[in-house]
Amino acid sequence: MPNASEKTEPPEPKPISSARTTLSRIMTALDVNLLGTVHGGVIMKLVDDVAGAVANRHSGGPAVTASMDDMQFLVPVRVGDLVHASAQVNWAGRTSMEVGVRVVAERWDDSTVPGAHVASAYLVFVAVDDAGSPREVPALVLETEGDARRFREAEIRRAHRLARREAILASRGSDAAEGAAPTG
């Protein structure tokens, strides 16, 4: 393990496909809300699980969820649906990554019915070392036009996140300068 004063070489770039992952599960009566559809939190957990697996695989070690930038629920999921959450790294910076997740639900009993796109989400992960400090992540090797498009769109989302954060801090005035804890 290198000393803090030693410089380490950046990790080798990795193709997006090397960490792409899908998790699947059948929704049961234990997953429903009071309306009889699958609770959004169940889908959110599946999304975070698959995104975390992708971030860990890409970074070559532990990575923690820093934020969920956006989550869209498009159609309800029902008991018995076979739900697939597919994820990949869309963008990688020095220590952070954006992971995009697409959730599809299929009927468990009829493979002739096409799956429905039920949710999408974008999460930001930070790779951490054993001490919990940020560590470098591999750059991305973009393999397809779709990868390049998702990379460009992720850069737009990142710019919006940073601008929103800056605007919020500026609106707090002296509170932000004094390091006041956010209250919501």
C-alpha positions in Angstrom: 0.0 0.0 0.0 1.5 3.4 -1.0 2.2 6.1 1.5 0.1 9.2 1.4 3.2 11.1 0.0 3.7 8.6 -2.9 2.0 9.2 -6.2 0.2 6.3 -7.7 -0.5 5.7 -11.4 -4.1 6.3 -12.4 -6.0 3.1 -13.1 -6.2 1.8 -16.6 -9.3 2.9 -18.6 -12.0 0.3 -18.8 -14.7 -0.3 -21.4 -18.3 0.5 -20.3 -19.3 -3.1 -21.0 -16.9 -4.5 -18.4 -19.1 -3.4 -15.5 -22.6 -3.5 -17.2 -24.9 -5.6 -14.9 -28.5 -6.7 -14.6 -30.3 -7.8 -11.5 -33.7 -9.4 -11.7 -36.4 -10.5 -9.2 -40.0 -11.5 -9.1 -42.3 -9.1 -7.2 -44.4 -10.7 -4.5 -47.2 -9.7 -2.1 -44.5 -8.5 0.4 -43.5 -5.8 -2.1 -46.8 -4.0 -2.5 -48.1 -0.7 -1.1 -51.6 0.2 0.0 -52.7 0.6 -3.6 -51.8 -3.0 -4.5 -48.8 -2.0 -6.7 -45.2 -2.5 -6.0 -43.9 0.1 -3.6 -41.5 2.6 -5.2 -39.0 2.0 -2.4 -38.7 -1.6 -3.5 -37.8 -0.5 -7.0 -35.4 2.2 -5.6 -33.5 -0.5 -3.5 -33.1 -2.7 -6.6 -31.9 0.4 -8.5 -29.3 1.2 -5.8 -28.2 -2.4 -5.6 -27.5 -2.8 -9.3 -25.9 0.6 -9.6 -23.7 -0.2 -6.6 -22.6 -3.4 -8.2 -21.7 -1.6 -11.4 -19.8 1.2 -9.6 -17.8 -1.3 -7.5 -17.0 -3.4 -10.6 -15.9 -0.4 -12.6 -13.8 1.2 -9.8 -12.2 -2.1 -8.8 -13.3 -1.8 -5.1 -15.7 -0.1 -2.8 -17.9 2.8 -4.0 -20.6 4.5 -2.1 -23.8 6.2 -3.2 -23.3 9.9 -3.1 -26.7 10.9 -4.7 -29.6 9.8 -6.7 -29.8 12.6 -9.3 -33.1 11.7 -10.9 -35.6 8.8 -10.7 -38.6 8.6 -13.0 -41.4 6.1 -12.3 -43.2 5.6 -15.6 -45.8 2.8 -15.0 -46.8 0.7 -12.0 -45.3 -2.7 -11.3 -47.6 -5.5 -10.2 -47.2 -8.6 -8.0 -45.9 -11.4 -10.1 -44.0 -9.1 -12.5 -40.4 -10.2 -13.3 -38.4 -7.0 -12.8 -35.0 -6.4 -14.5 -32.8 -3.5 -13.4 -29.9 -3.0 -15.9 -27.1 -0.5 -15.2 -23.9 0.8 -16.6 -21.4 3.6 -15.9 -22.3 6.6 -18.1 -19.5 8.9 -17.0 -16.4 8.7 -14.8 -14.4 11.6 -13.3 -11.4 11.5 -11.1 -13.1 9.8 -8.1 -16.8 9.7 -9.0 -19.0 8.0 -11.5 -22.5 8.4 -12.8 -24.4 5.1 -13.2 -27.6 5.0 -15.3 -30.2 2.4 -14.5 -33.2 1.2 -16.6 -35.9 -0.9 -15.0 -38.1 -3.2 -17.1 -41.0 -5.3 -15.9 -42.2 -8.5 -17.7 -45.2 -10.7 -16.9 -43.9 -13.8 -15.1 -46.4 -16.1 -16.9 -46.3 -14.9 -20.5 -43.1 -14.4 -22.4 -44.9 -13.3 -25.5 -45.9 -10.0 -23.9 -43.1 -7.4 -24.3 -41.5 -5.9 -21.2 -42.5 -2.4 -20.1 -40.0 0.3 -19.3 -41.2 1.1 -15.8 -38.4 3.4 -14.3 -35.1 5.1 -15.0 -32.6 6.6 -12.6 -29.2 8.3 -12.5 -27.0 7.8 -9.4 -23.6 9.3 -8.5 -21.1 7.0 -6.7 -17.7 7.9 -5.2 -15.0 5.3 -5.0 -13.4 5.0 -1.5 -10.3 3.4 -0.1 -10.0 1.4 3.2 -10.0 4.6 5.2 -13.2 5.9 3.5 -11.3 8.6 1.5 -12.1 9.1 -2.2 -9.8 7.2 -4.6 -9.3 7.4 -8.3 -11.5 5.5 -10.8 -10.7 4.3 -14.3 -11.6 6.5 -17.2 -14.2 5.1 -19.5 -13.6 3.6 -22.9 -16.7 4.5 -25.0 -17.6 1.6 -27.2 -20.7 2.7 -29.1 -22.5 5.8 -30.3 -25.0 5.1 -27.5 -22.2 5.1 -24.9 -21.0 8.5 -26.3 -24.5 9.9 -26.2 -25.0 8.8 -22.6 -21.5 10.2 -21.7 -22.4 13.6 -23.2 -25.8 13.6 -21.4 -24.1 12.7 -18.1 -21.8 15.7 -18.4 -24.9 17.9 -18.8 -26.4 16.4 -15.7 -23.1 16.9 -13.8 -22.9 20.5 -14.8 -26.5 21.0 -13.6 -25.8 19.3 -10.2 -22.7 21.5 -9.7 -24.6 24.7 -10.7 -27.5 23.8 -8.4 -25.2 23.2 -5.5 -23.4 26.5 -6.1 -26.7 28.4 -6.4 -28.0 26.9 -3.2 -24.8 27.8 -1.3 -24.9 31.3 -2.7 -28.5 31.7 -1.6 -27.5 30.9 2.0 -25.1 33.8 2.1 -23.2 34.0 5.3 -24.6 30.7 6.6 -22.8 28.9 3.8 -19.6 30.8 4.5 -19.7 29.9 8.2 -20.2 26.2 7.4 -23.7 25.9 8.8 -25.2 22.5 8.4 -28.0 22.2 5.9 -31.4 22.0 7.4 -33.4 21.0 4.3 
